[in-house]
């Protein structure tokens, strides 16, 4: 295995910072947002890996970063209970958080899910696009 220049990886905790973090030498992020939007998150990462971008790619990168940042700003303060509710609704995972946390009530969970509508819509766009290419 080849040696790395740094003895450890520099990871941020928010995908909302990913473009700036990568530009400053960071290696990536550990974020909950890719659980909801893996395709959009991976696409942003792919764009950040390119040595040069077309104007269309710059626009796509900026759009994705803005959408993912807004979702991050909503999800982080909402906490794990809201994230578990949304993961249950979007991907069918169990909605109960680890004890002693209690699951969200439906009204509260649906409000959180609704606040992620821009992110979820963007993820569906990438899902459709990917299925067309396949």
N, CA, C and O atoms as a GROMACS GRO file, in nm:
protein
  536
    1UNK      N    1   0.086  -0.117   0.000
    1UNK     CA    2   0.000   0.000   0.000
    1UNK      C    3   0.091   0.124   0.000
    1UNK      O    4   0.181   0.134   0.084
    2UNK      N    5   0.069   0.218  -0.092
    2UNK     CA    6   0.154   0.338  -0.097
    2UNK      C    7   0.128   0.429   0.023
    2UNK      O    8   0.016   0.437   0.074
    3UNK      N    9   0.233   0.495   0.066
    3UNK     CA   10   0.220   0.588   0.179
    3UNK      C   11   0.149   0.715   0.134
    3UNK      O   12   0.167   0.762   0.022
    4UNK      N   13   0.067   0.770   0.224
    4UNK     CA   14  -0.002   0.896   0.197
    4UNK      C   15   0.085   1.011   0.243
    4UNK      O   16   0.169   0.995   0.331
    5UNK      N   17   0.063   1.127   0.183
    5UNK     CA   18   0.138   1.247   0.222
    5UNK      C   19   0.106   1.286   0.366
    5UNK      O   20   0.195   1.328   0.440
    6UNK      N   21  -0.021   1.272   0.406
    6UNK     CA   22  -0.060   1.303   0.544
    6UNK      C   23  -0.082   1.171   0.618
    6UNK      O   24  -0.124   1.072   0.559
    7UNK      N   25  -0.055   1.170   0.748
    7UNK     CA   26  -0.073   1.047   0.825
    7UNK      C   27  -0.219   1.016   0.858
    7UNK      O   28  -0.250   0.910   0.911
    8UNK      N   29  -0.308   1.107   0.827
    8UNK     CA   30  -0.450   1.085   0.855
    8UNK      C   31  -0.534   1.164   0.755
    8UNK      O   32  -0.484   1.254   0.687
    9UNK      N   33  -0.662   1.129   0.748
    9UNK     CA   34  -0.755   1.199   0.659
    9UNK      C   35  -0.816   1.318   0.731
    9UNK      O   36  -0.844   1.312   0.850
   10UNK      N   37  -0.837   1.425   0.658
   10UNK     CA   38  -0.905   1.543   0.712
   10UNK      C   39  -1.049   1.539   0.663
   10UNK      O   40  -1.077   1.566   0.546
   11UNK      N   41  -1.140   1.506   0.753
   11UNK     CA   42  -1.281   1.493   0.720
   11UNK      C   43  -1.364   1.595   0.797
   11UNK      O   44  -1.340   1.619   0.916
   12UNK      N   45  -1.460   1.653   0.729
   12UNK     CA   46  -1.552   1.747   0.790
   12UNK      C   47  -1.678   1.670   0.828
   12UNK      O   48  -1.696   1.556   0.784
   13UNK      N   49  -1.763   1.727   0.906
   13UNK     CA   50  -1.886   1.661   0.948
   13UNK      C   51  -2.010   1.709   0.876
   13UNK      O   52  -2.120   1.660   0.903
   14UNK      N   53  -1.995   1.805   0.786
   14UNK     CA   54  -2.111   1.862   0.717
   14UNK      C   55  -2.089   1.862   0.567
   14UNK      O   56  -1.987   1.910   0.518
   15UNK      N   57  -2.183   1.808   0.494
   15UNK     CA   58  -2.172   1.812   0.348
   15UNK      C   59  -2.191   1.955   0.298
   15UNK      O   60  -2.151   1.988   0.186
   16UNK      N   61  -2.251   2.039   0.380
   16UNK     CA   62  -2.269   2.179   0.346
   16UNK      C   63  -2.138   2.253   0.326
   16UNK      O   64  -2.134   2.357   0.261
   17UNK      N   65  -2.030   2.200   0.382
   17UNK     CA   66  -1.897   2.260   0.371
   17UNK      C   67  -1.809   2.192   0.266
   17UNK      O   68  -1.694   2.231   0.249
   18UNK      N   69  -1.861   2.091   0.197
   18UNK     CA   70  -1.775   2.003   0.119
   18UNK      C   71  -1.693   2.074   0.011
   18UNK      O   72  -1.573   2.049   0.000
   19UNK      N   73  -1.753   2.161  -0.066
   19UNK     CA   74  -1.679   2.228  -0.174
   19UNK      C   75  -1.565   2.312  -0.116
   19UNK      O   76  -1.452   2.304  -0.164
   20UNK      N   77  -1.593   2.391  -0.016
   20UNK     CA   78  -1.490   2.474   0.047
   20UNK      C   79  -1.386   2.387   0.118
   20UNK      O   80  -1.266   2.415   0.111
   21UNK      N   81  -1.432   2.284   0.185
   21UNK     CA   82  -1.343   2.195   0.258
   21UNK      C   83  -1.246   2.127   0.162
   21UNK      O   84  -1.126   2.118   0.190
   22UNK      N   85  -1.297   2.078   0.051
   22UNK     CA   86  -1.213   2.011  -0.049
   22UNK      C   87  -1.112   2.110  -0.107
   22UNK      O   88  -0.996   2.074  -0.128
   23UNK      N   89  -1.155   2.232  -0.133
   23UNK     CA   90  -1.065   2.334  -0.189
   23UNK      C   91  -0.952   2.371  -0.092
   23UNK      O   92  -0.846   2.415  -0.135
   24UNK      N   93  -0.975   2.352   0.037
   24UNK     CA   94  -0.874   2.384   0.139
   24UNK      C   95  -0.787   2.265   0.177
   24UNK      O   96  -0.708   2.272   0.270
   25UNK      N   97  -0.802   2.155   0.105
   25UNK     CA   98  -0.718   2.038   0.130
   25UNK      C   99  -0.784   1.927   0.208
   25UNK      O  100  -0.720   1.826   0.239
   26UNK      N  101  -0.911   1.943   0.241
   26UNK     CA  102  -0.983   1.836   0.310
   26UNK      C  103  -1.004   1.716   0.219
   26UNK      O  104  -1.003   1.730   0.096
   27UNK      N  105  -1.022   1.601   0.279
   27UNK     CA  106  -1.036   1.478   0.202
   27UNK      C  107  -1.180   1.434   0.182
   27UNK      O  108  -1.206   1.346   0.100
   28UNK      N  109  -1.272   1.491   0.253
   28UNK     CA  110  -1.411   1.451   0.238
   28UNK      C  111  -1.493   1.491   0.359
   28UNK      O  112  -1.454   1.578   0.438
   29UNK      N  113  -1.607   1.425   0.372
   29UNK     CA  114  -1.697   1.456   0.482
   29UNK      C  115  -1.763   1.329   0.535
   29UNK      O  116  -1.774   1.229   0.464
   30UNK      N  117  -1.804   1.334   0.658
   30UNK     CA  118  -1.884   1.229   0.719
   30UNK      C  119  -2.017   1.296   0.750
   30UNK      O  120  -2.030   1.368   0.850
   31UNK      N  121  -2.115   1.273   0.666
   31UNK     CA  122  -2.242   1.344   0.675
   31UNK      C  123  -2.357   1.245   0.669
   31UNK      O  124  -2.345   1.138   0.610
   32UNK      N  125  -2.468   1.280   0.731
   32UNK     CA  126  -2.587   1.197   0.723
   32UNK      C  127  -2.667   1.219   0.595
   32UNK      O  128  -2.749   1.135   0.558
   33UNK      N  129  -2.645   1.330   0.528
   33UNK     CA  130  -2.723   1.366   0.410
   33UNK      C  131  -2.714   1.261   0.298
   33UNK      O  132  -2.815   1.234   0.234
   34UNK      N  133  -2.597   1.201   0.271
   34UNK     CA  134  -2.593   1.099   0.166
   34UNK      C  135  -2.684   0.979   0.192
   34UNK      O  136  -2.715   0.904   0.099
   35UNK      N  137  -2.728   0.959   0.316
   35UNK     CA  138  -2.827   0.854   0.342
   35UNK      C  139  -2.958   0.882   0.270
   35UNK      O  140  -3.027   0.790   0.227
   36UNK      N  141  -2.993   1.010   0.256
   36UNK     CA  142  -3.116   1.049   0.187
   36UNK      C  143  -3.093   1.069   0.039
   36UNK      O  144  -3.180   1.040  -0.043
   37UNK      N  145  -2.976   1.117   0.004
   37UNK     CA  146  -2.948   1.156  -0.134
   37UNK      C  147  -2.811   1.105  -0.178
   37UNK      O  148  -2.720   1.185  -0.201
   38UNK      N  149  -2.797   0.973  -0.190
   38UNK     CA  150  -2.665   0.920  -0.228
   38UNK      C  151  -2.622   0.962  -0.369
   38UNK      O  152  -2.504   0.992  -0.390
   39UNK      N  153  -2.713   0.964  -0.463
   39UNK     CA  154  -2.675   0.997  -0.601
   39UNK      C  155  -2.632   1.144  -0.614
   39UNK      O  156  -2.532   1.174  -0.678
   40UNK      N  157  -2.707   1.233  -0.553
   40UNK     CA  158  -2.672   1.376  -0.558
   40UNK      C  159  -2.540   1.400  -0.485
   40UNK      O  160  -2.458   1.480  -0.531
   41UNK      N  161  -2.519   1.332  -0.374
   41UNK     CA  162  -2.395   1.349  -0.296
   41UNK      C  163  -2.275   1.297  -0.374
   41UNK      O  164  -2.171   1.362  -0.378
   42UNK      N  165  -2.290   1.181  -0.435
   42UNK     CA  166  -2.180   1.125  -0.514
   42UNK      C  167  -2.152   1.212  -0.635
   42UNK      O  168  -2.036   1.231  -0.672
   43UNK      N  169  -2.256   1.264  -0.696
   43UNK     CA  170  -2.234   1.352  -0.812
   43UNK      C  171  -2.156   1.477  -0.772
   43UNK      O  172  -2.065   1.518  -0.844
   44UNK      N  173  -2.188   1.536  -0.659
   44UNK     CA  174  -2.110   1.651  -0.613
   44UNK      C  175  -1.966   1.610  -0.593
   44UNK      O  176  -1.874   1.681  -0.634
   45UNK      N  177  -1.943   1.495  -0.530
   45UNK     CA  178  -1.807   1.448  -0.507
   45UNK      C  179  -1.733   1.427  -0.640
   45UNK      O  180  -1.617   1.466  -0.653
   46UNK      N  181  -1.801   1.368  -0.737
   46UNK     CA  182  -1.739   1.348  -0.870
   46UNK      C  183  -1.698   1.482  -0.931
   46UNK      O  184  -1.588   1.494  -0.985
   47UNK      N  185  -1.784   1.580  -0.922
   47UNK     CA  186  -1.752   1.712  -0.977
   47UNK      C  187  -1.634   1.776  -0.905
   47UNK      O  188  -1.555   1.847  -0.966
   48UNK      N  189  -1.623   1.751  -0.776
   48UNK     CA  190  -1.511   1.807  -0.698
   48UNK      C  191  -1.378   1.739  -0.729
   48UNK      O  192  -1.272   1.792  -0.698
   49UNK      N  193  -1.383   1.621  -0.790
   49UNK     CA  194  -1.262   1.549  -0.826
   49UNK      C  195  -1.205   1.590  -0.961
   49UNK      O  196  -1.089   1.562  -0.991
   50UNK      N  197  -1.287   1.655  -1.043
   50UNK     CA  198  -1.243   1.691  -1.178
   50UNK      C  199  -1.140   1.804  -1.172
   50UNK      O  200  -1.157   1.900  -1.097
   51UNK      N  201  -1.033   1.793  -1.251
   51UNK     CA  202  -0.930   1.898  -1.250
   51UNK      C  203  -0.978   2.029  -1.312
   51UNK      O  204  -0.930   2.136  -1.275
   52UNK      N  205  -1.070   2.021  -1.405
   52UNK     CA  206  -1.129   2.142  -1.463
   52UNK      C  207  -1.274   2.111  -1.497
   52UNK      O  208  -1.311   1.997  -1.525
   53UNK      N  209  -1.356   2.215  -1.494
   53UNK     CA  210  -1.500   2.199  -1.515
   53UNK      C  211  -1.547   2.285  -1.631
   53UNK      O  212  -1.497   2.395  -1.653
   54UNK      N  213  -1.644   2.233  -1.703
   54UNK     CA  214  -1.712   2.314  -1.803
   54UNK      C  215  -1.804   2.411  -1.730
   54UNK      O  216  -1.833   2.391  -1.612
   55UNK      N  217  -1.850   2.516  -1.797
   55UNK     CA  218  -1.946   2.606  -1.731
   55UNK      C  219  -2.071   2.533  -1.681
   55UNK      O  220  -2.126   2.569  -1.577
   56UNK      N  221  -2.116   2.432  -1.755
   56UNK     CA  222  -2.233   2.355  -1.712
   56UNK      C  223  -2.203   2.276  -1.585
   56UNK      O  224  -2.288   2.266  -1.496
   57UNK      N  225  -2.082   2.221  -1.576
   57UNK     CA  226  -2.044   2.146  -1.457
   57UNK      C  227  -2.028   2.238  -1.336
   57UNK      O  228  -2.063   2.200  -1.224
   58UNK      N  229  -1.975   2.357  -1.357
   58UNK     CA  230  -1.965   2.454  -1.248
   58UNK      C  231  -2.104   2.487  -1.195
   58UNK      O  232  -2.126   2.491  -1.074
   59UNK      N  233  -2.196   2.510  -1.286
   59UNK     CA  234  -2.334   2.541  -1.248
   59UNK      C  235  -2.398   2.424  -1.172
   59UNK      O  236  -2.465   2.444  -1.070
   60UNK      N  237  -2.376   2.303  -1.221
   60UNK     CA  238  -2.430   2.184  -1.153
   60UNK      C  239  -2.369   2.170  -1.014
   60UNK      O  240  -2.440   2.141  -0.918
   61UNK      N  241  -2.238   2.189  -1.004
   61UNK     CA  242  -2.170   2.178  -0.874
   61UNK      C  243  -2.226   2.280  -0.775
   61UNK      O  244  -2.256   2.247  -0.660
   62UNK      N  245  -2.240   2.404  -0.820
   62UNK     CA  246  -2.293   2.510  -0.732
   62UNK      C  247  -2.437   2.481  -0.690
   62UNK      O  248  -2.474   2.503  -0.575
   63UNK      N  249  -2.516   2.432  -0.784
   63UNK     CA  250  -2.656   2.399  -0.754
   63UNK      C  251  -2.663   2.286  -0.652
   63UNK      O  252  -2.736   2.295  -0.553
   64UNK      N  253  -2.586   2.180  -0.675
   64UNK     CA  254  -2.586   2.067  -0.582
   64UNK      C  255  -2.535   2.107  -0.445
   64UNK      O  256  -2.593   2.069  -0.343
   65UNK      N  257  -2.427   2.184  -0.441
   65UNK     CA  258  -2.373   2.226  -0.312
   65UNK      C  259  -2.476   2.308  -0.235
   65UNK      O  260  -2.490   2.292  -0.114
   66UNK      N  261  -2.548   2.395  -0.304
   66UNK     CA  262  -2.650   2.477  -0.238
   66UNK      C  263  -2.764   2.391  -0.183
   66UNK      O  264  -2.808   2.412  -0.071
   67UNK      N  265  -2.810   2.296  -0.262
   67UNK     CA  266  -2.920   2.209  -0.219
   67UNK      C  267  -2.877   2.123  -0.101
   67UNK      O  268  -2.950   2.111  -0.002
   68UNK      N  269  -2.760   2.063  -0.111
   68UNK     CA  270  -2.710   1.979  -0.002
   68UNK      C  271  -2.683   2.061   0.124
   68UNK      O  272  -2.705   2.014   0.235
   69UNK      N  273  -2.636   2.184   0.107
   69UNK     CA  274  -2.612   2.273   0.221
   69UNK      C  275  -2.741   2.308   0.293
   69UNK      O  276  -2.748   2.305   0.416
   70UNK      N  277  -2.844   2.340   0.215
   70UNK     CA  278  -2.974   2.372   0.277
   70UNK      C  279  -3.028   2.251   0.354
   70UNK      O  280  -3.082   2.266   0.463
   71UNK      N  281  -3.014   2.132   0.296
   71UNK     CA  282  -3.060   2.011   0.364
   71UNK      C  283  -2.981   1.987   0.493
   71UNK      O  284  -3.038   1.949   0.595
   72UNK      N  285  -2.851   2.010   0.487
   72UNK     CA  286  -2.766   1.996   0.605
   72UNK      C  287  -2.812   2.091   0.716
   72UNK      O  288  -2.819   2.052   0.832
   73UNK      N  289  -2.842   2.214   0.679
   73UNK     CA  290  -2.885   2.315   0.776
   73UNK      C  291  -3.018   2.277   0.842
   73UNK      O  292  -3.046   2.319   0.954
   74UNK      N  293  -3.098   2.200   0.773
   74UNK     CA  294  -3.226   2.154   0.828
   74UNK      C  295  -3.206   2.028   0.912
   74UNK      O  296  -3.262   2.015   1.021
   75UNK      N  297  -3.127   1.935   0.860
   75UNK     CA  298  -3.114   1.803   0.923
   75UNK      C  299  -3.033   1.804   1.052
   75UNK      O  300  -3.068   1.735   1.148
   76UNK      N  301  -2.926   1.881   1.056
   76UNK     CA  302  -2.840   1.877   1.174
   76UNK      C  303  -2.916   1.917   1.301
   76UNK      O  304  -2.913   1.842   1.399
   77UNK      N  305  -2.983   2.032   1.302
   77UNK     CA  306  -3.055   2.066   1.427
   77UNK      C  307  -3.176   1.977   1.453
   77UNK      O  308  -3.221   1.964   1.567
   78UNK      N  309  -3.230   1.915   1.348
   78UNK     CA  310  -3.347   1.827   1.367
   78UNK      C  311  -3.309   1.701   1.445
   78UNK      O  312  -3.392   1.645   1.516
   79UNK      N  313  -3.186   1.658   1.431
   79UNK     CA  314  -3.136   1.546   1.510
   79UNK      C  315  -3.166   1.408   1.453
   79UNK      O  316  -3.231   1.393   1.350
   80UNK      N  317  -3.115   1.310   1.524
   80UNK     CA  318  -3.122   1.170   1.479
   80UNK      C  319  -3.265   1.119   1.472
   80UNK      O  320  -3.296   1.036   1.387
   81UNK      N  321  -3.352   1.167   1.559
   81UNK     CA  322  -3.492   1.120   1.556
   81UNK      C  323  -3.557   1.155   1.424
   81UNK      O  324  -3.629   1.074   1.366
   82UNK      N  325  -3.533   1.277   1.377
   82UNK     CA  326  -3.590   1.320   1.249
   82UNK      C  327  -3.526   1.244   1.134
   82UNK      O  328  -3.593   1.205   1.039
   83UNK      N  329  -3.395   1.225   1.143
   83UNK     CA  330  -3.324   1.153   1.037
   83UNK      C  331  -3.377   1.009   1.026
   83UNK      O  332  -3.399   0.960   0.916
   84UNK      N  333  -3.396   0.943   1.139
   84UNK     CA  334  -3.448   0.806   1.138
   84UNK      C  335  -3.588   0.801   1.079
   84UNK      O  336  -3.621   0.709   1.004
   85UNK      N  337  -3.671   0.898   1.110
   85UNK     CA  338  -3.806   0.904   1.055
   85UNK      C  339  -3.800   0.915   0.903
   85UNK      O  340  -3.868   0.841   0.831
   86UNK      N  341  -3.718   1.007   0.854
   86UNK     CA  342  -3.708   1.028   0.710
   86UNK      C  343  -3.649   0.906   0.640
   86UNK      O  344  -3.696   0.869   0.533
   87UNK      N  345  -3.549   0.844   0.698
   87UNK     CA  346  -3.490   0.725   0.638
   87UNK      C  347  -3.593   0.612   0.630
   87UNK      O  348  -3.595   0.535   0.534
   88UNK      N  349  -3.678   0.605   0.730
   88UNK     CA  350  -3.786   0.505   0.727
   88UNK      C  351  -3.881   0.534   0.611
   88UNK      O  352  -3.916   0.443   0.535
   89UNK      N  353  -3.921   0.658   0.597
   89UNK     CA  354  -4.016   0.694   0.492
   89UNK      C  355  -3.956   0.684   0.351
   89UNK      O  356  -4.022   0.640   0.258
   90UNK      N  357  -3.831   0.726   0.336
   90UNK     CA  358  -3.767   0.731   0.205
   90UNK      C  359  -3.713   0.596   0.161
   90UNK      O  360  -3.727   0.557   0.045
   91UNK      N  361  -3.650   0.522   0.255
   91UNK     CA  362  -3.581   0.399   0.218
   91UNK      C  363  -3.631   0.274   0.291
   91UNK      O  364  -3.581   0.165   0.267
   92UNK      N  365  -3.730   0.291   0.379
   92UNK     CA  366  -3.786   0.176   0.448
   92UNK      C  367  -3.707   0.124   0.567
   92UNK      O  368  -3.735   0.015   0.616
   93UNK      N  369  -3.609   0.200   0.614
   93UNK     CA  370  -3.533   0.159   0.732
   93UNK      C  371  -3.622   0.172   0.855
   93UNK      O  372  -3.722   0.244   0.852
   94UNK      N  373  -3.586   0.105   0.962
   94UNK     CA  374  -3.660   0.118   1.087
   94UNK      C  375  -3.661   0.262   1.135
   94UNK      O  376  -3.560   0.332   1.125
   95UNK      N  377  -3.773   0.307   1.187
   95UNK     CA  378  -3.782   0.449   1.225
   95UNK      C  379  -3.749   0.475   1.372
   95UNK      O  380  -3.739   0.590   1.413
   96UNK      N  381  -3.731   0.371   1.450
   96UNK     CA  382  -3.703   0.392   1.592
   96UNK      C  383  -3.554   0.424   1.612
   96UNK      O  384  -3.468   0.346   1.572
   97UNK      N  385  -3.524   0.538   1.674
   97UNK     CA  386  -3.385   0.568   1.706
   97UNK      C  387  -3.339   0.482   1.823
   97UNK      O  388  -3.420   0.415   1.887
   98UNK      N  389  -3.211   0.483   1.850
   98UNK     CA  390  -3.158   0.405   1.962
   98UNK      C  391  -3.214   0.462   2.094
   98UNK      O  392  -3.241   0.581   2.105
   99UNK      N  393  -3.230   0.375   2.189
   99UNK     CA  394  -3.279   0.416   2.321
   99UNK      C  395  -3.176   0.502   2.390
   99UNK      O  396  -3.056   0.479   2.371
  100UNK      N  397  -3.213   0.597   2.466
  100UNK     CA  398  -3.345   0.627   2.520
  100UNK      C  399  -3.427   0.722   2.433
  100UNK      O  400  -3.533   0.768   2.476
  101UNK      N  401  -3.380   0.753   2.312
  101UNK     CA  402  -3.457   0.843   2.225
  101UNK      C  403  -3.587   0.778   2.182
  101UNK      O  404  -3.594   0.656   2.163
  102UNK      N  405  -3.689   0.859   2.168
  102UNK     CA  406  -3.819   0.811   2.123
  102UNK      C  407  -3.842   0.850   1.978
  102UNK      O  408  -3.792   0.954   1.934
  103UNK      N  409  -3.916   0.769   1.903
  103UNK     CA  410  -3.946   0.804   1.764
  103UNK      C  411  -4.028   0.933   1.757
  103UNK      O  412  -4.099   0.968   1.851
  104UNK      N  413  -4.016   1.002   1.646
  104UNK     CA  414  -4.098   1.122   1.624
  104UNK      C  415  -4.242   1.082   1.603
  104UNK      O  416  -4.272   0.974   1.552
  105UNK      N  417  -4.330   1.170   1.641
  105UNK     CA  418  -4.471   1.154   1.607
  105UNK      C  419  -4.485   1.182   1.457
  105UNK      O  420  -4.403   1.254   1.400
  106UNK      N  421  -4.587   1.128   1.394
  106UNK     CA  422  -4.605   1.141   1.248
  106UNK      C  423  -4.609   1.286   1.202
  106UNK      O  424  -4.548   1.320   1.101
  107UNK      N  425  -4.680   1.371   1.274
  107UNK     CA  426  -4.692   1.511   1.233
  107UNK      C  427  -4.555   1.580   1.230
  107UNK      O  428  -4.523   1.651   1.134
  108UNK      N  429  -4.477   1.559   1.332
  108UNK     CA  430  -4.344   1.617   1.341
  108UNK      C  431  -4.252   1.558   1.232
  108UNK      O  432  -4.176   1.631   1.168
  109UNK      N  433  -4.260   1.428   1.213
  109UNK     CA  434  -4.179   1.361   1.111
  109UNK      C  435  -4.214   1.405   0.970
  109UNK      O  436  -4.126   1.426   0.887
  110UNK      N  437  -4.343   1.418   0.944
  110UNK     CA  438  -4.385   1.462   0.810
  110UNK      C  439  -4.342   1.606   0.782
  110UNK      O  440  -4.310   1.641   0.669
  111UNK      N  441  -4.343   1.689   0.884
  111UNK     CA  442  -4.295   1.827   0.868
  111UNK      C  443  -4.147   1.827   0.832
  111UNK      O  444  -4.104   1.903   0.745
  112UNK      N  445  -4.068   1.742   0.898
  112UNK     CA  446  -3.926   1.732   0.866
  112UNK      C  447  -3.907   1.680   0.724
  112UNK      O  448  -3.828   1.734   0.647
  113UNK      N  449  -3.978   1.575   0.691
  113UNK     CA  450  -3.968   1.517   0.557
  113UNK      C  451  -4.003   1.621   0.451
  113UNK      O  452  -3.936   1.629   0.347
  114UNK      N  453  -4.105   1.698   0.476
  114UNK     CA  454  -4.145   1.805   0.384
  114UNK      C  455  -4.035   1.908   0.367
  114UNK      O  456  -4.016   1.962   0.258
  115UNK      N  457  -3.962   1.936   0.474
  115UNK     CA  458  -3.855   2.035   0.467
  115UNK      C  459  -3.738   1.986   0.381
  115UNK      O  460  -3.654   2.065   0.338
  116UNK      N  461  -3.732   1.856   0.356
  116UNK     CA  462  -3.628   1.799   0.270
  116UNK      C  463  -3.674   1.781   0.126
  116UNK      O  464  -3.606   1.715   0.048
  117UNK      N  465  -3.788   1.838   0.090
  117UNK     CA  466  -3.846   1.813  -0.042
  117UNK      C  467  -3.753   1.853  -0.157
  117UNK      O  468  -3.747   1.782  -0.258
  118UNK      N  469  -3.680   1.963  -0.144
  118UNK     CA  470  -3.588   2.004  -0.250
  118UNK      C  471  -3.479   1.899  -0.269
  118UNK      O  472  -3.445   1.863  -0.382
  119UNK      N  473  -3.424   1.850  -0.160
  119UNK     CA  474  -3.321   1.748  -0.167
  119UNK      C  475  -3.375   1.619  -0.228
  119UNK      O  476  -3.312   1.560  -0.316
  120UNK      N  477  -3.490   1.575  -0.181
  120UNK     CA  478  -3.547   1.450  -0.229
  120UNK      C  479  -3.587   1.459  -0.376
  120UNK      O  480  -3.574   1.361  -0.450
  121UNK      N  481  -3.634   1.574  -0.419
  121UNK     CA  482  -3.667   1.596  -0.560
  121UNK      C  483  -3.541   1.589  -0.646
  121UNK      O  484  -3.541   1.528  -0.754
  122UNK      N  485  -3.434   1.650  -0.599
  122UNK     CA  486  -3.306   1.647  -0.671
  122UNK      C  487  -3.255   1.504  -0.680
  122UNK      O  488  -3.205   1.463  -0.784
  123UNK      N  489  -3.266   1.430  -0.571
  123UNK     CA  490  -3.222   1.291  -0.572
  123UNK      C  491  -3.300   1.209  -0.674
  123UNK      O  492  -3.243   1.125  -0.743
  124UNK      N  493  -3.431   1.233  -0.684
  124UNK     CA  494  -3.512   1.162  -0.783
  124UNK      C  495  -3.468   1.195  -0.926
  124UNK      O  496  -3.469   1.108  -1.013
  125UNK      N  497  -3.431   1.322  -0.950
  125UNK     CA  498  -3.380   1.360  -1.082
  125UNK      C  499  -3.257   1.278  -1.119
  125UNK      O  500  -3.247   1.227  -1.231
  126UNK      N  501  -3.165   1.264  -1.026
  126UNK     CA  502  -3.044   1.186  -1.052
  126UNK      C  503  -3.075   1.038  -1.066
  126UNK      O  504  -3.009   0.968  -1.143
  127UNK      N  505  -3.173   0.990  -0.992
  127UNK     CA  506  -3.213   0.850  -1.003
  127UNK      C  507  -3.269   0.822  -1.142
  127UNK      O  508  -3.235   0.721  -1.204
  128UNK      N  509  -3.354   0.911  -1.192
  128UNK     CA  510  -3.411   0.896  -1.326
  128UNK      C  511  -3.301   0.903  -1.430
  128UNK      O  512  -3.295   0.821  -1.522
  129UNK      N  513  -3.215   1.000  -1.416
  129UNK     CA  514  -3.104   1.018  -1.510
  129UNK      C  515  -3.016   0.894  -1.514
  129UNK      O  516  -2.972   0.851  -1.621
  130UNK      N  517  -2.989   0.837  -1.399
  130UNK     CA  518  -2.904   0.718  -1.391
  130UNK      C  519  -2.973   0.598  -1.454
  130UNK      O  520  -2.908   0.517  -1.520
  131UNK      N  521  -3.104   0.585  -1.435
  131UNK     CA  522  -3.176   0.471  -1.493
  131UNK      C  523  -3.184   0.483  -1.645
  131UNK      O  524  -3.186   0.382  -1.716
  132UNK      N  525  -3.188   0.605  -1.696
  132UNK     CA  526  -3.190   0.625  -1.841
  132UNK      C  527  -3.056   0.584  -1.902
  132UNK      O  528  -3.051   0.524  -2.009
  133UNK      N  529  -2.947   0.616  -1.832
  133UNK     CA  530  -2.813   0.583  -1.881
  133UNK      C  531  -2.786   0.433  -1.876
  133UNK      O  532  -2.706   0.381  -1.954
  134UNK      N  533  -2.853   0.362  -1.786
  134UNK     CA  534  -2.828   0.217  -1.768
  134UNK      C  535  -2.891   0.134  -1.874
  134UNK      O  536  -2.879   0.012  -1.872
   0.00000   0.00000   0.00000
